[in-house]
Amino acid sequence: MKAVQVMGYGDVDQLEVVEQAIPEPKADEVLIKVKACAINNTEIWMREGAYGTGKKSGWRPEGVQFPRTPGSDITGTVVKAGNEHNEKMIGKDVVLFPFTSSGEEGLEHISEDMSFVGSEYDGGYAEYVVWPAELCFDMPLPNFTESAVFSVSGMTAWHMVEQIQAKPGETIMVTGANGGVGSLNVQIASRVFGAKVIAIVGDLALENQLKELGATHVLSYKSDQLAEEIIEANGGPIDSVLDVVGDALFATSLQVLKKGGKFCTSGSAGGQKTELDFRTMYLKHITLYGSVLGTRDEFKRMLEAIAEGKIKPVIDRTFPLEKARDAQVYFKKAGKLGKIVLLPEE
């Protein structure tokens, strides 16, 4: 089969197209013919060493073992089962829950042995992938490409909204609102939980599209008066912030939060380190949340909401698998709206 592997830390030249044997499913696994694999920040940061190198590079203490096939947002068709019990799954179109864990229900995502497809296991930048049968769920939509854009970004966004306990009528600011997680934060917060959303982007040309996703107001982080514009748009301080940007908007976020407000972050595309004046946090009674991925129950609730049409796929562009280098370069460009997807058979 054809696969794209990361050979080591570095630029996109570390991605190589290789030919390798189709993997054999173990007893509890199934073999999936990959139909689509969406791109996430996590596989790019893993290649770049942004999480660290050596023992800090992956989700497990031992770090990523190269070469590794990345890719965690995977849809496809089950074509082989590792035991007779799972043979009934052959022919089923599935979306993959993206990590294994021995953590108890509700705490799977923070278990010490949490291991991620595309990092600790070979992932979806390939024509085939093996995965535990119990972690393969029915696709929420009939289209492979559309169903592939939710797994990691969607679960992360859903978990963030649940963490802040979003309520109808509250105002939530979403940073990086045009990205994979951000565009889903906008939809989930507004369409599922009933909140008012202020979407923060760079390019206001995306305003109408973000309002179609559920944003009440769309503002640009390039404004010199952003904090004032946020408070004016809401008629006062806001309830919560869902952040994927990090340092670039951290000070503004704390400034516009009301007393008792909540700040939840799952990314740091605009800077991985920041300064925090503890006085701001404790005098305003602000709660800070770190967030990544989520639980199986949250994943199931997300899939139900997608199937019901409450959350819609937002896709900027697709690339053939062989163009993974080009796709990752494009992924990092500003001004996109939604996800980038690799298609093995395009």
N, C-alpha and C positions, 0 to 999 in steps of 0.2 A: 504494500500500500504506500501511498504518498503521504508524507508528514512534513511539517515544518518544526525544526527543533532549535532551541536556544543552546548554543555551544559553550557559552560562558558569559561573564559580565562584559557589558560594553554597549556599543551603538547597534543599529539595526543590521550591520554586517555580521552580527553574531547569530542572526536567524538564517538557517540553511534549509533548503528543500532536500529531503532525503527519501530514499526508498527503503522500506523495512518490512518485516513479516507482519501479517495481520495478527494481533494478539489473541491469545486463547483465554476465554473466560474461565475463572475458577468456579468452584462448586456454587458459591453464593452470588456469582456475577452473571451478567449477560453481555454479549457483544453487540454494539450499536454501530450501524452505518451512519456516520455523521452527515447531516443535511445542512446544518448551519451552526456557526460558532461566532457569537458576538465578542467584541474586544472590550477589555476592561483596563483601567489604569494599573490594576494589580500586576498583570503580566509584564507590562512595560517597566514598572518600577522594579520588579524582580530582576529583569534583564539589566537594567541600568545600575542595580545595586543600591537603589534609593532606600531600601529597607535595611541596608547594610550588606556586607559581603561575608563570605565564610559562614560561620555559625549563626549569623543574624539575618540571613538572606530570605528565609522562607517562614512558614508558619510553625515549623518544628525546630527544636533546639539544634539539631544537626545541620540545618541549612539545606538549600536546594542542591540536589545532585545532578550535575550536567553530564551529558546533554539531556535536556528535558523538553518534552512537547508541551507548550503552554495551551491555555484556552479553557475557560470554565463555564461560559454561557452556551450550553450545548443542547441541540435538539437532533433527533434522528430516529431511525427505525431499528428495533431489535431484530437481529438476524440469526442469533445463536444463543443458546442457554447453557450454563455450566452444569446443570443437573435437570432431571426430569421434572422436578417440582416447578421450575420456572419456564418450561417449554411452552406453556400457555401464553407467555409474553411475546413469543416470536411473531413478528408482523405488527406489533404495536408501535405507534408513534409516541415518542416520549420526550420529556424535558428532564434534565438531570439536576437533582439537588446536589450542590457543588462541593460538599465536603463530608468526610467521615468523622465520627467522634464517638467515644464511649460515654460522653456526658449524659447525665440524666435528662429526662424530658424537660424542656424549657431552658436548659443550660448547655445545650450541645455546642453552641458557638463559642463558649468560653472554656471548654475542656482543654486540658493540657495536651491531649493527644489529637486535637483537631487537625486534620490533614486535608489539604485542598487539591482538587483536581486541577492540573496544569502547573502545580508547584511541587507537591509531594508525590503526585501521581501524574502520569502522562495524560494530557488533556485533548481538547477538541480541535487543535490545528492539525487535523489528520483526517483521513478517510474513514477510519474506524477507531473506536475507543471501547475499553471494557470498564464496567462500573457495577457496584452492588445492585442487585435486582430491586431491593427494597427502597433504593434511593432514586428509582426511575418512576416519574409520575406522568399521568396522561397529559398531553399537550393542552393548554387552555384555549388555543385557537387552532383552526385547521391548517394554517400556514406555518411551515417550519421556520422561515426567516423571522416572521413576526413573533413567534413563540420563543425564539432564542434570545430576545433582548431583555428578558426580565430576571433571569435566575439570580445573578449576583447583584446587579444594580437594583433590581426590584425588591429583592429581599432586604438589602441594606436600607433602601428608602423606607420600606414598610416598617422595619424594626425601629428606625429613627422616629417615625411618626408615633409609633406605639410607646417608645421610651418617654417622649415628652408628654404623653397622655393628651394628645390633641383633642379639643372639644369643639362642637359647632359654635361658630361665631367668634372664636379666637382669631387673632391675627398672627400669622407665621411668615417670617421672612425666609426665603430660600435663596441661598447663594449658588453660583454656578448653575443657574436654573435651566440653561440650554444644554447641559451635559446629560450623560446617561442616568446618573443618580438624581441630579437636580430636576430634570424634566419629569421624572417619576415622583419625586418629592412633591412637586407642584400638583400633580394629578391625585396622588393618594391623600394629601392633606386636604385638598379642596373637595374632590368628588366622593371620597370614601368617608372622611371624617368631618366634612362640613366646615372647615376653617376658611377664613379669608387669607389669601396668599399674596405677598409682595415678592415678586420675582426679580432677582438681581442678575443682570447680564452685562456684557460689554457693548453689544451692538443692539441698539433700539429698533433696528429693522426687524428684529424677531418679535416685536411687541404683540402683533396680532396673533401670531402662532401660539405664543405663550398664554395669551388670554383665552384662546380656544382650548388650551389644556386645563384651564381653570384659574389662572392668575387674575387677581382683581386689579393689581397695579404692576407695571413693569418699569424698572428704573435701571440706570446704567451706573456701574461701579466707577466709571471714568469721571463722574460728576464731582466737582469740588465741594458740593453742598449735599452729599448723599445722605448724611444723617438727618439733616433738616428736611430733606425731601421725603424720607421714610416716615418721620414723625408727622409731617403735614399730610401725607397720603392717608395715614391711619387716624389722624385726629388725636394723636398722642402716642406714647410709647407702646411697643408691641409685646405680645405674650411670649413668643419663642423664636429661635433661629435654628434652621436646619442648614448646616454648613458643610461644604466640601472643598472650600478654598483655603482655609487656614489663616496664616498670618495676615494676608493682604486685607481682609475684612474683619479681623478679630476685634480690633479696637472699636470700629464702627458698630459692630454687633452688640458689644457690651454697652455702648453709649445709648443705643435706641431701645434696649430691653427695659421693660417696666420693672418695678420692684417685685421680686418673686419670680422673675422671668427665667426661661430655660434656654440654654445654648447646647446644641447637640452637633457634634462633628464626626464625619466619617472620612475625611480626606484633607489633603493639604497641598493642592495643586498650586496655590498661590504663596507657598512658603511653609516649611515644616517646623520652624521655630518662631516663637513670638515672645513679646514682653507682656507680663500680666501684673497690673497693680492690684494686689490683693484687696486693697481698700474698696475698689469698685465692686469686687465680687461680694464681699461680706456686707458692705453698707447697702447694697441693692438686693441682698438675699438671692443672688443668682445661683442656679444649679447648673453645673457643667456635666455633660455626658460624652463619653467616648463611645463610638458605635461602629461596628462592622458586622456584616452578615446578619444572621438571625436564627430563629428556631424552625424546626420542621412544621410546627403548627402555624407559625406565621407564614411560612412558604405556602402551605395549603390554603390559608385564608387569602393570600395574594392571588393564587391561581384561580380561586373562586371569583374574586372581584374582576379579574381579567376576563374570565369566561362570561361574566354577566355584562361586560362592556363598560364597566366603571373606569377601568384603566386601559388605555390604548397604547399600542406600540408606536414609538417615535424613532424612525430610522432615517439617518442622514444619507448613508451610502453603503453599497456592498462592494466587496472585492473578491476575486477568485483566490483560493487558498495559496496559489503560487505567488501571489502579490502581497504576502503578509508584511514584507518590509515596507512597501508603499502604504499599506493600510495603517501600520503603526505610526509612520511619519504623518500621515493625514490626520490620524486620531488626535495628535498633539496640537493641531492648528486651531486657532480661535475662530469663533463665529459659526460653529456647527450647531445643529439642533438635533439631539438624539444620538442614537447608537450607530456604530460602524460594525458591519457583519461580514465575516469570511464565509464563502460558499465553496465547498470542495468540488462541486460539479458545475460551477458557472462556466 
